């Protein structure tokens, strides 16, 4: 019996989640030189200040992941957004993004930033961010602009009480 899909806090060390994260890292490194690839591995995703979420279908299969990293009391970064190749085009990425933004609003963040790649492999990700209101931005935190990286930011309105 299947239930509806859900997005919830998850443990990146779970075998099925780890497998999707390994696919994510492999993809990122296939598109971007290692010195300009900032995808987080499992150990980095369990550090304090990072909230990690997964999207699971009604049968419990993990189809997408994403995380929020707190940069300061009013600023957060989106990390490790990835949709399983077999689930692309089904709204998983948008659902994860909307969930992460709702969490960010509930935590009182006023700005959400992200870094992503510039190659054609990241075209769908950039389109998703732009269609959700993210605009090109300057590098933030410890990032430096390169030909392999681009940056986006979104100003958040507080969530309604």
Helices and strands as residue ranges (DSSP letters): E 6-9, H 15-31, G 34-36, H 42-45, E 50-56, E 62-72, E 75-83, G 85-87, H 92-106, E 111-117, G 120-122, H 123-131, E 135-136, E 149-155
